[in-house]
């Protein structure tokens, strides 16, 4: 009992400390098929030209075994802290867009066991516990799925900061979510497994074609002061301080030449939605995927069930708030260039998205940045048969192992022996970024001695006082949270990291567990490309992309020069100044295993990271019961629609509701818009997957268990006129038995007029 009390007390104290730290920083055209296919303009009014070498349109490359699949992973949309900003006050109140897992399988036609699975999840990052759960779920499916395992499955997050949290393997990110929630975790794991099964079931021979495009107005560097610390000679090799190229891989089925999916990589943070948003969304990459999948629906050259994966890349210092960081204190001034403060404080300094003047928690800006990515992908696809580069060489390979970074020693190219350190976060970690500022007196650009109230040193030492060797190893980072050394009640942060790479023909995917800055990603890509050419890995020019944050979230990866500046990204580089070079060293040394004629044994699997699913604490209260108010019933309309609404208006209806946590309605919907047909029947034209339909839940009385649900339809400007109604699907929990009962509410019908 004393141990339990001590653990609870320690966690409560840690929670208090971390809440003080506050932040974790990081038109639709009318058709005849249900009116759901967007036709949108290009980002700047003119098309962007693809930047690929020309290929013969009849040259399709070699055959691969290809499969795609998609499944719902939306966890509890209310009463659960969001994962991303680590703001304890950012608790879900509803849903704007469902979250999905999108799985892509590439295999060798002649050796079907040689394959890999790249999964894009609409969550903050890949995670150790989630990956363990996925592997266990696939193992339960029997021999047919035995070829999927540690070496060939990558679980990659889009880095959205607007999804339910409490699914992380380690204690530190669990603190603001009040622990671990198995419902949230289970939704992600089960949906990911389901998407892989669907991809597996869709496997058929097909061709891969890659192409790239320059996307000039969807990203900006949020730490240019750190970027400038990189050598000038290196910076001069690049036009921009962010990577503006989007690289796309098209999956086309050989039997009917239909496109089954696309997987692309573009670096930009999932922070278009601000920290005050409490509606679940997949942020800008979720918007892009939604628009491209909607665009493909019903088109002759796209297969039914087309899947669009918008994967993350080296976005560590890349923001979607493209108008820059400004002081929101009435001064109208830009933030301080070196430390992103306004009059010495970080809180007023915030990045502005393209539609920042809208008071909507970033919603319009989010849609716009997503739209720009969609337009770029659509432009590539429009010209890919002429401009794309076929993937050739039948070789499909994968490798994966674990490495303990608490003290990994290796030799740099100049002959110097260096080591990584066990995980630690610096003072600037607590300052946050311009996408989500931190609190109190923390500032970015804090190297050497801590520039903060001495009280934080007391807090730091209380959690764990770093040893002198750790201080030297992490220097010039002033350590705030020595998380890698704390294992009570279980590990606070990972010390064991994933090393993973995939290869299909000349196309290589480096899977990164951390958030790479722009220059860090460039160095890693160039190192792998040079090593691949030295090993003669392919007969044609090798392409290298980086995907992440994946598998085990290890925070950030900067260059050594950027690490020395100790802005947020450097302070969040867990394993010290040589973190990037350690990843480069390991992946270069393992690259030969991807050679088609390799006879080497696979790299040692390494020490397994802990699986804390069953060890994790939780202080998240469950649903006790739901009650309808006196003389009312669940689903009754409280405030109805008007008889008529015009295009571009917002239609609102409020119902007597129940807690959405009673039923996540995975693969279903809480809300829907139905349109009446001429014969009097009704068709669903909008549901939870659509950006324009918003589901909001509000607790009226915790004691009485009453709540209300408001469904809002933001009517598109070109929606067909006609008769509509709004549907609410709910589930209530009985007070005594705890049984769950489904119900439905309907608004009155209304006319949509021009």
N, C-alpha and C positions, 0 to 999 in steps of 0.2 A: 504494500500500500504506500509506504514512504517513497519507494522508487517511482510509482505511478504519479504520486503528487509532485515529486521533484521534476519528472519529465514534463508534466503539465505546466508547472510553474516556469520551467525553462522555456518552453514553447511560447507561453503567454508573454514572457519578457521579450523574447525574440520578436514576437509579433508586434509588440509595442514599439520596439526599436525600428523594425522595418517599416511599419506604417509611418513613422516619422520620416524615414528616408523617402517614402512616397512612390518613387517612380521606378520603373523597370527598363527603361529605354535601352530603351531602344526606340427613236423616235421609232417608232415602230410602224411599219407600213401595212396597209390593208392587204391581206391575201385571202385566199379561199380555204386555207388550212388551219383555221382557228385564230388567225390574225395574231401571229406571234413572231414574225420574222423581221428583225430590224434592218433598216436601210439607213445608214448614217453617213454623214460627211466626213472627210478626212480631217485630221487634227488641226491643220492650219489652212484649210480651204483648198489645198492642192495635194496631189498624191506624192508619196515619197518613193524615190526610185530604189529598187533592190540593189544591194551591193555584192553581187555574186558574179562569178565567172560564167560565161555562157556555155551551155551544154546542148547537145543535140536533143531535140524534143523526143526523138524515138529511143534515146538511150535511157533505159529505166534502171540500170544497175542490176545487182544480183538479187536473187530471191532470199527472203528471210521468213521465218515463222512469226507472224504478227498478231497481236490481240490487244483490244482495248476494253475497259470496263469502268463504270461509274456507279457510285452508291452514296446514299445519304449518311452523313456522320454528325448531324446536328444534335448536340447535347442539350442540357437544360437551358432554356432561353431566358429564364427568370431566376432571381434569388441566388445567383452564382456569380462570383467574381470573374471578370474577363482576364484572359492571359495575354500579356504583352506589355502594358504600361505599369503593371504591378501597383495599381492604385486601388487601395481597399475600398474606395467609394464607388468604383466603376463596377456596378452590379447590374446584371441583365434585367431589363424590363420588357423584353419583347423580341421581335424578329422582323428583319427587313429582307433577309436573303438566307436560304438554307445553305449549309456547308456540305461539301462533297469530297469524297476520295475518288481520284481518277488514276486508274492503273494502266500502265503501258508495258506490254511484254514483247521482247525481241528474242527470237531463238534461231538456232541453226537448223535449216531444213533437213540436212543430212544427219545431224546429230542433235535431235530434239532436246536432249538433256542439257545441252549447252544453251542457256538462256538467262536473261535477267529481267527483273521487274522493277520499273521505276514508278513510284507512287507519289502523286502530287496531292497533298492534303490541304484543305482550306483552314489550317490552324497555324499557330505561331511558329512551330518548328517540328521537326522529327523529335522523337523522344525514346529513351531506353525502354521504359515500361511499355509504351505503345508498341514498339518493335517486338519486344518479348511476347506481348499478347497476340500480335499478328502471326508470329512464327508458331506459337502454340495452337492458334486457331486453325492454321493451315495443316499442321501435323495431325489434328483430329479428323481431317477430311479423308485420310487414308492414303493408300499407295499412289493414287493418281496425282497427288500433290507433293509427293516425296521429293521431287527435284527442286522444290523451293525451300531455301534455307538461309542461313547466315550470310553466305557468300554472295547471293544473287538478288537480294531484296533491299532496295533503298526506300526509306520512308522520309519524304521531303516535305517540309512545310512551306506554304506561300508567304509566311510571316505576317499574316493578318493579326492585328491587335484588337479585333472585335469579335472574338469567339469565346465561348465558355471555357474556363480554366479548370484547375483542380485535377488534372490528369498527369501531372509531371512526376517523374521518378524520384526527384531529389527534393529535399526539404526547403531549400531557399525559395524557389518559386511557389511552393505550397503555402508559404506564410501568409501572403495577402489574400489567398483564397480560403483561408482557415482550414487548410489540410487537403486531403485527397477525396475525390468524389467518384465512386465506382460507376455511377450512372453516366457521368460525363466521359469517363475513361472507356466504358463499355460501348458507348455510341461510336466512338472513334475506331476502336479495335474491330468491332463487329462489321461496321461499314467498310473499313479497309479490306478486311477479309472478303467481304461480299464483292467488292470491286475487282479484286484479284481473281476470284472465281469467275466472274463475268468475263474478264479479259481472257482467262484460260479457256473458257467455253467458246469464245469467239475466234480462237487461233486458226489462222489459215495462211497459206503462202501469200506474200506480198512484197512490195518494194518500198524502200526508204529513199527519200530525196531531201537534201538539206538546202537551205537558202538563208540569207541574212538581209537585214534592212537597217538603215539608220533611222532612229526615232529621236528627233532633236528636242522635243518639248515635253517630255514626260518625267524628267528627273533633274535633280540638281545636287551638287555636293554640299552636305550640311556641315562638313568639317574641313573647309578649304585651307585653313591655317595648318592643320596637320598634313594635308596633302602636299603643301609647299615645302615640307621638311624633307621630302624625297629628293634625290639628286636632280638637279636641273637637267642634266644630260638625259636622264631617264624620262623626265616629264616632257621634254621636247619631242620625244618619239610619238606622243599622242596629241590629238587635236583638242581633247576635252579632259576635264578632271573627273569625269564619270564615263563609264562604258555605255555608249548610246546605241550599240548594235544589238538588235534582237536576232537570235539564231533560232530557226524553226526546222523541225524534222517532220515531214509528212509521211503518214502511214497510208498506203494505198493497197487495196486488195487486188490480187492478180486475176481472180476469176471474173470480175466484172468491172475492173478499173475504177472502183469507187473509193473515195477517200474515207477511211474509217476513223481517223483521228489525227491530231497534230499535237506535238509536244514542243514547246519553245522555252527559251531562256532569255530573260531580260532583267536587269538589275534595277530594282526600285523598291523601297521599303513599303510594307503594308500599313502605313500610318496616315493614309488620307483621312480616315475617320479619326477624330480627335479623342483625347482621353475622357471627354465628358459624354461621349456617345454610349448609350446603354442598350442599343438594338443590335442583335447579332447580325453580322454581315461577314462576307469573305473579302472585304476591302477591294482595292482596285483590281487585283488579279482575278477575284471572283466575278467582278463586273465584266472583265474582258472575256473570261471563259463563257459566261452566260450569253454575252452578245454574239460570240462566234458560234456557239452551239445553236442559238436561235436563228442565226443567219443561215446555217447549214440545213436546218429542218425543212424537209420537203423538196430540196434541190436535187436534181437528177444525178449530179456528179458526187454527191455525198451519201454515204450509207446511213441507213436507219441506225440510231444509237451512236451517231458520231460523237466523239469525246475530244474536248479541247483542254489540254493541260498547259497552263501558264506558270511555268516554274520560276523559282527565284534563282538568282545568281550572286555575284559579288556585290551585294547591296549594303554592306556594312556602313558606309558613309554616304549613302545615296537616299535622298528624300523625294517624295512626290510633291512636296510643297514648293513648287517651282518658282514662286515669286520671291523666295528668300525669307530670311528671318528678320522680323521687325519687333520693335518694342510696343507691346499692347498696353501702354501706360498713358496714352494720350499725347505723347511727344511726337509720334510719327517718324521716329528715327530708326535707322537700322541698328541691329544689335551689335555689341562689341565684337570685332572680327576675331580676336584671339580667344576670348572665353565665353562668348555668347551670353552676355549679361546686359542689363539695362540699369544704369546707375548702381552697378555692383551686385545686382540680384538676377538670378537665372529665371525666376518665375514669369516675369513679363515678356520674356523673349520667346517668340513662337513663330514657326514657319507658316507661310501662307500658301494655300493651294490656289489653283486658277480661279476658283469661285469663292474665295475666302469671305467676301462681303455677305454671303448668305448665312444667316444665323441658323444653321442646321446641323451642327456638330461635324461638319465636313462632308455632308452627304453629296452635295452637288459637285464638289471638287473630286470626291472619290469616283463618282460616275464618269467625270470628264477624263481623269487619268486612265481609268479602265477603258474608256472608249478609244483613247488614243492608242493604247496597246492593241485593242481589237482591230482598229483600222490598219495598223502596221502589219498584223498577222494576215488580215484579209488582202492587203496589197501584195504580200509575198505569195499567197496562194493563187492570186490572179495571174502571176507571171512565172510560177515555179516550173511549169513544164518547159519554158524557154530558158529561164535563167538559173534554175536549180542545179545542184551538183548531186548526181546519183551516188548513193552509198554502195560501194562495191567491195568485194572480198567477203567470202561467206563466213569468215571467222566471227564467232560470237563468244566472248569470254567475260568472266567476272572474277573479282577477288575481294576479299574482306578479311581483316583481322583487327584485334584489339591491341592497343599499346598503352602501357602505363606511363602517363606524362608527368607523374609526380617527380620523376628523376630520370628522364630519357637523355642519354648522352650520345652525341654523334659528332661528326667532323664536318665543318663547313668546307666549301670548295677551296678556300685559301689555306686549309690545313689546320685551322684553329679548332680545338675541341671545346664544345659548349654543351649546356644542359638546359632542359626545361625544368619547371618548378611545379610543386603542387599548387592547386588552384587558389587564386586570391583576386579580390576586386579592390581597385583603388578608390581614392576619395572622389574622383571625378565621375565614377559610376553613379554616385548619389546625386550628381548635378543633373542627370538626365541629358536630353538633347533638345535641339530646337523643335523636334517633332513632339516631344513630351517633356517639358522642363521638370527638374526635380524640386526639392524644397530646401528651406532654411538658408544657410550661408554657403552651401556647396557651389563650387564653380568648376567649369571645365578648364583644361590647360593647367593642371596642378601636378607638377612633377617635383621630386625632391621632398622637402618638408611640407607637411599638410598645411594648406591655407584654409583653415576652418576653425571653428570654436574648439578649444582643447577638450570640451566635453565629449566630442566624438572620439577622441583618443581613448577616453575611459570606456566608452561603449565598445570600441574595437577590441580593447584588451579583455573586456569582460567576456566577449564571445570567444575569442582566442587570441592570445598575444603571440604574434609571429616570432619565431626564432631568428637569431641574427643571420644564420645561413639563408633563411627564406627571404629576409629583407635584402640581402645582397643579390640573391638570385632574381628577385622581382625588380630590383632597382632599374630606373629611377622612380618606380611606382611607389607612392606612399600607401601602405596597405590599410584599408578600412575594414574589410571583411576577409579574414584568413580562412575562407570557407572549405578549402581542400583538406584542412587538418581537423575539421569538426565532423564527428560521426555519431553524435548524441542528439536525438535518440536513433538516428540513422544518418547516412551521408547527406551533407548539405549541398554538395556540388560534385560533378564528375571529375575524377582524376584519370579514369580509363577512357580513352577516346577510340572512335571508329576510324579505320583507314579503309576506303572502298573506291574501286574504279570499275567501270564497265567499258566494253569495247564491242562495236558492231562495224565490221569493215574498217574503214579509215576514221570512223567517228568514235571519239573517246569521251567518256563522261567521268569527270572527277567529282566524287560525292563528298562534300565538305560538311563536317558536323557543326562548324561555327560560321559566323557571319563575317565574310571577308570584306575588307575595304577594297576600293577600286584598284589601287596599285598592288595590293596583296594578291588579288585575283589575277591580275595581269602577269605578275611574276610567276605564280604557280602554273598558269596556262602555258606560258612561254617555256618554262623549265620542262614540262611534260612533253610539249611539242618537240623541243630540241632532243630530248632523250629518245622519243619515238622515232625520229628521223635517224638518229645514230644507230638505233637497233634495227633499222629497216623494218619497222613494224607493219607497214603497208606499202603497196605498190604505187599509191597515189598520195597526194598531199594530205597530211593528217589534219583533222579538225579536232579541237579540244574545247569542251564546254565545262563549266563548273556549276553544279547544282547544290543547293543547301538553303537554310540550315537543316541538316538531316540526321536521322538515326539517334544520336545522343547530343542534345543541345549543349555546346561548349562555349556559348557567348560569342566573343569576337576574335578576329584574327587580323592584326595589323602588320605593316612592315616594321622593321626595327626602328626606322627613323620616326615613323608616326607614333610608335610606342613611347619614344622619348618625349614627345610633346605632352602625353597624358591628358588628352581630351577624353571624352566619354569612351570612344572606341578603344583607345589604348588602355584606359583604366579597366575595361571589361575584357581585355585579352588575358585569359586566366593563367596561362602557363609561362608567363614571362616574355622577355624581348625576343627569344629565339623560337617562339611558337610557330610562326610561318615557316621558317627554315626547317623545322622538324617535320612538318607535313610534307614539304617539298622533298626532303631527304628520303623519307619513307616511301612516298609514291614513286619517286624515280627509281629507287632500288627494287621496287616490286614490279615495275612496268614490264620487265621481260617476261613475267608470267602470262601476259596477255598476248605474247607472240604466238602465231598459229602453229609453229613448230617447237614450242617450248616443251622441254622434258623435265623442267624443274618441278620439284614438289611445291605445292602451294605454301605461302608464308605461314609461319606458326600462328595458330588461332589466337594466342595470347591470353591474358587473364580476363575472365568474364566480369563485366560490371555487375553491381548488385541489382537485383530486381526487388524494388521496395513496394510493390503493389499491395501485398498482404501485411507489410510492416508499417505502412503509412498511417499516420494519425489523421483524424477528421473531427472537426468541430462544427461541421455543416449540418444544420438542423434539417430533418426531413419534413415532408408534408404531413401534418397531423390529421386534418380533416378539412372538408369543404362543406359549406352550408349556403343555401340560397336565402335571401332575406324573406321576412314574413310576407305572405301572400304572393310570393314570386317563385319561379322555377328556373333551373339552369337553362340557359339559352334564350330566356325571355329578352325582348328588346327593351332597353332602357331609354335610348335616344335614337330615333329612327332616321332614315335617309329622307331627303326632300323628294317630292314627286318628280321633279325635273332637275337635271344637272347638265352643265355645259362642258364641252371639251376643255381640257387643261385645268378643270376644277379638281378639288379634293373632296371625295365622297366619304362621309364618316357615319359609322353606326356603332352603338355601344350595347353590349349584351351583359346579362348576369352571367358571370364566368366562374371558372374553377381553375385551380393551379395547373399550369401546363406541364409541370414536372410529373404529374400523374401518368402521362403518356407522351412520349417524345414524338409520336406519330412519324417515325422514321419511314421514309418512302411514301409518306402521305402529306397531309396539309392541315394546318390549324384554320386557315382562312382561304376563301375562294371567291372569285367573281364569276357569276354565271350569266349567260346571255340566252334569252328566249328565242327559240327557233319558230319558224312559221307554223309548224304543227303543234306548238305549245310545249314541246319538250325543252329541256335546258342543257346547255353545254358549258363546261368550265373553260374560261378563257384566261384566267389569272389564278395563281396559287402562291404558296409560300416561296416557291423558287423564283418568283418574279420580283424585280427590284421595285416596281411601282406599287406593290401591295404590302402594307405594313400592318403587323399584328402587335398590339400593345396590351399588356396586362398590368392591372393596378390592384394592390391589396387594399380593401376597404376596412376590414377589421381582422386583426390576427386572432383575437379572442373568439369572435363569432365565426371565423373561417370564411368570410365573404370577400368577394373580389369582382371586378368588372373587366371586360375585354372590349377594347375599341379596335375596330378594323378600319383602315384608311386605304382608299384607292386613289392614288394620284393619277387621274385620268390623262392618258396621252393625248397629244394635240390632234392625232389623226386616228383616234379610235372610231370604229364604225358606230354610227348612231343606231339606236335600238332600245330594247327593254332589257334591263339588268336587275340582278339582286345580289346581295352579299351573304355568304355562308360562313358560319363559325362552327367548327367541330371541337368539342371539348370533352373532358373526362373529369368526373368528380370522385372524391374519396369519402366514403361513408364514415361517420364519427366513431362508431363502435366496432364494426367488423373490419374496417379498412378496405372493404371491397371497392373496386373501381367500376364506375358505370359511365358509358359513353352517352353523349347527347348532342344535339345539333340545334343551332339557332339560325334563323333566316330573317333578313331585313324585308321590308316591303319592296315590291318591285318599283323601279324608277325608270324614267325615260332619259336617255342620253341624247341631247340635241346639240346642233352646231352652235 
